[in-house]
């Protein structure tokens, strides 16, 4: 029986990433560390590993720190979906040495996700990847949005994006106006929380 939480099953890491991407602002090690810690806790990620080719119990844990992110590129673990199924997951940061914003991203490989729900199929490349995919995406998106809200309470988020390999449009270029047709969900600051505009395509 296939296990979507297995690190050593290479198929789990294929198919691209379904992501929660959070724009934090200009480069800042302390803020990124706070966001990383909050993200790990909010998602309930089990473990913090470097090597996707060995099971977590067969490799040393690494610190869940900005230093680890910068030296390793990705931090990996396992997470329980809203359905209760566990899958492999990972995290990385996008950092600009110039004036651009930095992002932290939590990703769920489609290879693992597809093993938890047959409706996912070959998303986003098969014939079922249109609006009907919102049937399974909405529950996953709502869970990721809740995680973003928990992070935002610890570290203010400028913009959040939820979906398949979402484009990292910045809060500045977006200007607070989300597209009418959306392949991704958008999260924008509103009062003390985040306003969510779900995907509709």
SERO-4910 file (N, C-alpha, C, O; in steps of 0.05 Angstrom, whole numbers):
BEGIN
 pado doro    nc1    nc2    nc3   cac1   cac2   cac3    cc1    cc2    cc3    oc1    oc2    oc3
  Unk    A     17    -24      0      0      0      0     18     25      0     36     27     16
  Unk    A     11     44    -18     27     68    -20     22     86      4      0     86     15
  Unk    A     42    100     13     40    117     36     48    146     28     72    151     23
  Unk    A     29    165     27     36    192     19     53    207     39     62    229     34
  Unk    A     59    195     62     76    207     82    105    195     81    121    202     98
  Unk    A    110    178     62    136    165     60    156    184     45    150    193     23
  Unk    A    178    189     58    199    205     45    213    189     23    219    201      2
  Unk    A    217    164     27    234    149      7    218    141    -18    231    132    -37
  Unk    A    192    144    -18    177    139    -43    178    164    -59    164    184    -54
  Unk    A    195    163    -79    200    187    -96    175    199   -109    174    223   -114
  Unk    A    155    182   -114    131    192   -127    117    212   -109    102    230   -120
  Unk    A    121    211    -83    107    230    -66    117    259    -70    103    278    -64
  Unk    A    141    262    -81    153    288    -84    149    300   -112    160    321   -118
  Unk    A    134    286   -129    131    294   -157    106    310   -161     90    314   -142
  Unk    A    102    321   -185     77    334   -193     75    363   -187     54    375   -193
  Unk    A     96    376   -177     95    404   -170     84    408   -142     78    389   -128
  Unk    A     81    433   -134     74    440   -107     47    454   -105     41    472   -121
  Unk    A     31    446    -86      7    461    -77     17    477    -53     27    466    -34
  Unk    A     14    504    -53     28    521    -35     11    541    -19    -11    549    -28
  Unk    A     22    548      3     14    572     18     39    590     18     60    583     29
  Unk    A     37    613      5     59    632      3     52    657     18     31    669     13
  Unk    A     70    666     35     65    690     52     87    710     47    110    705     52
  Unk    A     79    734     38     97    756     36    100    770     63     80    778     75
  Unk    A    125    773     72    130    784     98    140    813     98    135    827    117
  Unk    A    152    821     77    164    848     76    193    847     69    203    826     59
  Unk    A    208    869     73    236    869     66    251    848     82    242    839    103
  Unk    A    274    841     72    291    820     85    296    827    114    305    849    121
  Unk    A    290    807    131    293    810    160    295    783    173    276    768    174
  Unk    A    319    776    183    323    749    194    305    743    218    294    721    220
  Unk    A    302    762    235    285    758    259    256    753    252    243    735    263
  Unk    A    246    769    234    218    766    225    214    739    211    194    725    216
  Unk    A    233    732    194    231    706    180    232    683    199    217    664    196
  Unk    A    249    685    220    250    664    240    223    661    255    213    639    259
  Unk    A    212    684    262    186    684    276    164    672    258    147    656    268
  Unk    A    165    678    233    145    667    214    149    637    210    130    622    209
  Unk    A    174    628    208    180    600    205    170    584    229    157    563    226
  Unk    A    176    594    253    167    581    277    137    579    278    125    559    285
  Unk    A    124    602    272     94    603    273     82    585    252     62    572    258
  Unk    A     94    584    229     83    566    207     85    537    215     66    522    211
  Unk    A    108    529    226    112    501    234     91    493    255     80    471    254
  Unk    A     87    511    274     68    505    296     39    505    286     24    488    292
  Unk    A     32    525    269      5    528    260     -4    504    242    -26    495    244
  Unk    A     15    495    226      9    472    208     11    445    223      1    425    213
  Unk    A     24    445    246     28    420    261     47    402    246     43    377    246
  Unk    A     68    413    235     87    396    220    104    379    239    114    389    259
  Unk    A    105    354    232    120    334    248    148    331    236    151    324    212
  Unk    A    168    336    252    196    333    243    206    358    229    191    375    222
  Unk    A    232    358    225    246    379    210    271    366    199    290    362    213
  Unk    A    270    360    173    291    344    160    302    357    136    290    375    124
  Unk    A    326    348    128    339    359    104    336    341     80    334    351     58
  Unk    A    337    315     84    340    296     62    313    283     55    301    269     71
  Unk    A    303    288     31    278    276     22    281    247     14    261    234      9
  Unk    A    305    237     13    310    209      6    312    190     29    317    166     24
  Unk    A    310    200     53    311    182     77    288    189     95    280    212     98
  Unk    A    276    169    107    254    173    126    264    190    149    287    188    157
  Unk    A    247    207    160    255    224    183    268    209    206    287    219    218
  Unk    A    257    185    211    269    170    234    296    158    227    310    148    245
  Unk    A    304    160    202    330    149    194    351    171    188    372    165    177
  Unk    A    345    195    196    364    217    192    362    236    216    341    237    229
  Unk    A    383    251    221    382    270    243    364    293    237    362    302    215
  Unk    A    350    302    258    333    326    254    352    350    252    374    350    262
  Unk    A    342    370    238    357    395    235    341    417    250    317    415    252
  Unk    A    354    438    259    340    460    272    321    474    253    327    478    230
  Unk    A    298    481    263    278    495    247    285    525    248    271    541    262
  Unk    A    306    533    233    316    560    235    321    571    208    323    557    188
  Unk    A    324    598    207    332    611    182    359    601    173    363    598    149
  Unk    A    377    596    191    403    586    184    401    559    168    414    555    148
  Unk    A    383    542    178    379    516    164    367    521    137    375    509    117
  Unk    A    347    539    135    334    545    110    355    555     90    355    546     67
  Unk    A    373    573     99    392    584     80    413    564     72    422    564     49
  Unk    A    422    547     90    443    528     83    432    504     68    446    492     51
  Unk    A    407    496     73    396    471     61    377    477     38    373    460     21
  Unk    A    366    501     37    347    507     16    318    500     23    300    517     20
  Unk    A    314    476     32    287    466     40    288    453     67    308    440     74
  Unk    A    267    456     82    262    440    106    238    423    101    218    432     90
  Unk    A    239    397    110    217    379    103    207    365    128    221    362    148
  Unk    A    181    357    126    169    342    148    144    328    138    141    323    115
  Unk    A    127    322    157    101    309    151     79    326    164     83    338    185
  Unk    A     56    326    151     34    342    162      8    327    157      5    312    138
  Unk    A    -11    330    176    -37    318    174    -56    337    160    -60    360    169
  Unk    A    -68    328    138    -88    344    124   -114    345    140   -117    331    159
  Unk    A   -133    363    132   -159    364    146   -173    337    146   -190    332    163
  Unk    A   -168    320    126   -180    294    124   -169    274    144   -180    253    149
  Unk    A   -146    281    156   -132    263    174   -109    249    161    -92    237    175
  Unk    A   -108    248    134    -86    235    120    -61    251    124    -61    275    122
  Unk    A    -38    237    128    -12    250    131      2    249    104      1    229     89
  Unk    A     16    271     98     31    273     73     58    286     79     62    299     99
  Unk    A     77    282     60    102    297     62     97    326     55     78    333     41
  Unk    A    114    343     66    111    371     61    139    384     63    158    372     71
  Unk    A    140    409     54    166    423     56    161    453     58    139    463     56
  Unk    A    183    467     63    182    495     67    208    507     55    230    495     58
  Unk    A    206    531     43    230    545     35    223    575     36    200    583     39
  Unk    A    244    591     34    241    620     34    251    631      8    270    621     -4
  Unk    A    239    653     -1    248    668    -24    258    695    -13    243    711     -3
  Unk    A    284    699    -15    297    723     -3    311    739    -25    325    728    -42
  Unk    A    306    765    -25    318    783    -44    340    799    -30    335    810     -9
  Unk    A    363    800    -42    385    815    -31    381    845    -36    395    862    -24
  Unk    A    363    852    -53    357    880    -59    334    891    -43    332    886    -19
  Unk    A    316    905    -57    293    917    -44    268    901    -45    247    909    -34
  Unk    A    269    877    -58    245    861    -61    236    848    -35    252    846    -17
  Unk    A    211    840    -34    200    828     -9    210    799     -6    217    786    -26
  Unk    A    210    790     18    216    761     23    191    746     29    171    757     40
  Unk    A    191    721     22    168    703     25    176    678     40    199    670     40
  Unk    A    157    666     54    160    640     64    138    623     53    115    631     51
  Unk    A    145    598     45    126    581     30    125    553     42    145    540     46
  Unk    A    100    544     48     95    517     56     84    503     31     65    513     19
  Unk    A     95    479     25     85    465      1     78    436      7     90    423     24
  Unk    A     58    427     -8     49    399     -7     52    388    -36     38    397    -54
  Unk    A     70    369    -40     74    358    -67     48    345    -77     35    330    -63
  Unk    A     42    350   -103     18    338   -115     19    308   -116     -1    294   -114
  Unk    A     44    297   -118     46    268   -119     35    255    -94     21    235    -95
  Unk    A     41    267    -71     30    257    -45      1    263    -43    -15    246    -35
  Unk    A     -7    288    -49    -35    295    -47    -54    277    -63    -75    269    -54
  Unk    A    -45    271    -88    -62    254   -105    -67    227    -94    -86    214   -101
  Unk    A    -49    218    -76    -53    191    -63    -73    192    -40    -80    172    -29
  Unk    A    -82    216    -33   -101    219    -11   -130    223    -21   -149    221     -6
  Unk    A   -133    230    -47   -159    237    -58   -159    232    -88   -145    246   -102
  Unk    A   -174    213    -97   -173    206   -126   -183    229   -144   -176    229   -168
  Unk    A   -198    248   -132   -207    270   -149   -185    288   -158   -188    302   -178
  Unk    A   -162    287   -144   -140    305   -151   -128    296   -178   -120    313   -194
  Unk    A   -126    270   -183   -117    260   -209    -91    273   -218    -71    274   -202
  Unk    A    -90    283   -242    -67    296   -253    -67    326   -251    -55    340   -267
  Unk    A    -82    337   -231    -84    366   -228    -56    378   -228    -37    367   -216
  Unk    A    -52    401   -241    -71    417   -256    -70    413   -286    -78    430   -302
  Unk    A    -62    389   -294    -57    384   -323    -77    366   -336    -75    361   -360
  Unk    A    -97    355   -322   -116    337   -335   -143    350   -339   -147    374   -332
  Unk    A   -161    335   -350   -187    346   -358   -205    354   -335   -225    368   -338
  Unk    A   -197    345   -311   -214    351   -287   -202    374   -271   -209    378   -248
  Unk    A   -185    390   -283   -171    411   -269   -184    438   -271   -172    458   -262
  Unk    A   -208    439   -282   -222    465   -284   -237    471   -258   -229    462   -236
  Unk    A   -260    485   -260   -275    493   -236   -284    469   -219   -287    472   -195
  Unk    A   -287    445   -231   -295    422   -214   -273    415   -194   -279    402   -173
  Unk    A   -248    423   -199   -227    417   -179   -231    433   -154   -219    427   -133
  Unk    A   -248    454   -155   -253    470   -131   -267    453   -109   -266    459    -86
  Unk    A   -280    430   -118   -293    413    -98   -273    402    -78   -280    401    -54
  Unk    A   -250    394    -87   -230    385    -67   -211    407    -58   -200    406    -36
  Unk    A   -206    426    -76   -188    448    -68   -198    465    -46   -183    475    -30
  Unk    A   -224    469    -45   -235    488    -25   -229    480      4   -222    497     20
  Unk    A   -231    454     10   -225    445     37   -196    449     44   -188    457     66
  Unk    A   -179    442     24   -150    445     28   -143    475     31   -127    483     48
  Unk    A   -155    491     13   -150    520     15   -158    532     41   -144    548     53
  Unk    A   -182    524     51   -191    535     77   -172    528     99   -167    544    117
  Unk    A   -161    504     99   -141    496    119   -116    513    117   -106    522    138
  Unk    A   -106    517     93    -82    534     89    -88    563     97    -70    576    108
  Unk    A   -111    572     92   -119    599    100   -119    602    130   -110    622    141
  Unk    A   -129    582    144   -129    582    173   -101    583    184    -95    596    204
  Unk    A    -83    568    171    -54    568    179    -43    596    175    -29    607    193
  Unk    A    -49    609    153    -40    636    147    -50    655    169    -35    673    178
  Unk    A    -75    652    177    -86    669    198    -71    667    224    -66    686    238
  Unk    A    -63    642    231    -48    638    255    -21    651    254    -11    662    273
  Unk    A     -8    648    231     18    660    227     16    691    229     32    704    241
  Unk    A     -5    702    216     -9    731    215    -12    742    243     -5    765    248
  Unk    A    -24    727    261    -26    737    289      1    740    303      3    755    322
  Unk    A     21    725    293     47    727    305     66    745    289     82    760    300
  Unk    A     63    744    263     80    760    245     62    772    223     51    756    207
  Unk    A     59    798    221     41    809    201     49    801    173     72    802    165
  Unk    A     29    793    158     32    784    130     22    806    112      1    817    116
  Unk    A     38    813     91     30    833     72     11    822     51     -7    836     41
  Unk    A     15    796     44      0    783     23      3    753     26     25    744     32
  Unk    A    -19    739     21    -17    710     21    -29    699     -5    -49    711    -15
  Unk    A    -18    677    -15    -28    664    -39    -31    635    -33    -14    623    -20
  Unk    A    -53    623    -43    -58    594    -39    -65    581    -65    -83    590    -79
  Unk    A    -50    560    -72    -56    546    -97    -32    531   -108    -12    527    -94
  Unk    A    -35    523   -133    -13    508   -146      8    527   -157      3    543   -175
  Unk    A     32    524   -146     55    540   -155     47    568   -162     51    578   -185
  Unk    A     36    582   -142     24    608   -146     46    628   -153     68    627   -143
  Unk    A     39    647   -171     57    668   -178     62    686   -154     43    693   -140
  Unk    A     86    694   -150     92    711   -128     89    741   -135    109    756   -135
  Unk    A     65    748   -142     59    777   -145     61    790   -118     53    778    -98
  Unk    A     72    813   -117     77    826    -91     52    843    -83     35    850    -99
  Unk    A     51    848    -57     30    865    -47     30    892    -60      9    904    -66
  Unk    A     54    902    -66     57    929    -78     45    929   -106     31    947   -113
  Unk    A     52    909   -122     42    908   -150     12    902   -151     -2    911   -169
  Unk    A      2    887   -131    -26    880   -130    -43    905   -123    -65    909   -133
  Unk    A    -33    921   -105    -46    946    -97    -73    941    -83    -91    959    -84
  Unk    A    -76    918    -70   -101    913    -56   -124    904    -73   -146    900    -62
  Unk    A   -120    901    -99   -142    893   -117   -136    866   -128   -116    862   -142
  Unk    A   -153    846   -123   -148    819   -132   -161    815   -160   -181    828   -165
  Unk    A   -150    797   -176   -163    792   -202   -191    781   -199   -197    767   -180
  Unk    A   -208    787   -218   -236    776   -217   -236    746   -222   -251    732   -210
  Unk    A   -219    737   -240   -216    708   -245   -190    699   -232   -168    709   -238
  Unk    A   -192    680   -213   -170    673   -197   -165    643   -197   -183    628   -189
  Unk    A   -141    634   -205   -133    607   -203   -122    601   -175   -120    578   -166
  Unk    A   -116    623   -160   -105    621   -133   -123    637   -114   -137    655   -123
  Unk    A   -121    630    -88   -135    646    -68   -116    668    -59    -92    665    -59
  Unk    A   -128    691    -52   -112    714    -43   -120    721    -14   -143    720     -7
  Unk    A    -99    728      1   -103    737     29    -91    765     32    -67    769     26
  Unk    A   -107    784     41    -98    811     44   -104    821     72   -125    814     83
  Unk    A    -86    837     84    -92    847    111   -118    863    112   -124    879     94
  Unk    A   -133    858    133   -158    873    137   -163    874    167   -169    854    180
  Unk    A   -160    898    178   -163    901    207   -141    885    221   -117    888    214
  Unk    A   -148    868    240   -129    852    254   -124    824    241   -108    809    250
  Unk    A   -139    819    219   -137    793    207   -130    795    177   -118    814    168
  Unk    A   -138    774    163   -134    772    134   -160    768    120   -176    752    128
  Unk    A   -164    783     98   -188    780     81   -181    759     60   -161    761     47
  Unk    A   -199    740     57   -194    718     39   -212    720     14   -236    721     16
  Unk    A   -199    720     -9   -213    719    -35   -207    692    -47   -185    689    -58
  Unk    A   -225    673    -46   -218    646    -56   -215    644    -86   -224    661   -101
  Unk    A   -201    623    -94   -198    617   -123   -226    612   -134   -244    601   -120
  Unk    A   -230    619   -159   -256    614   -172   -253    601   -199   -272    599   -215
  Unk    A   -229    592   -205   -223    579   -231   -210    552   -226   -204    537   -245
***
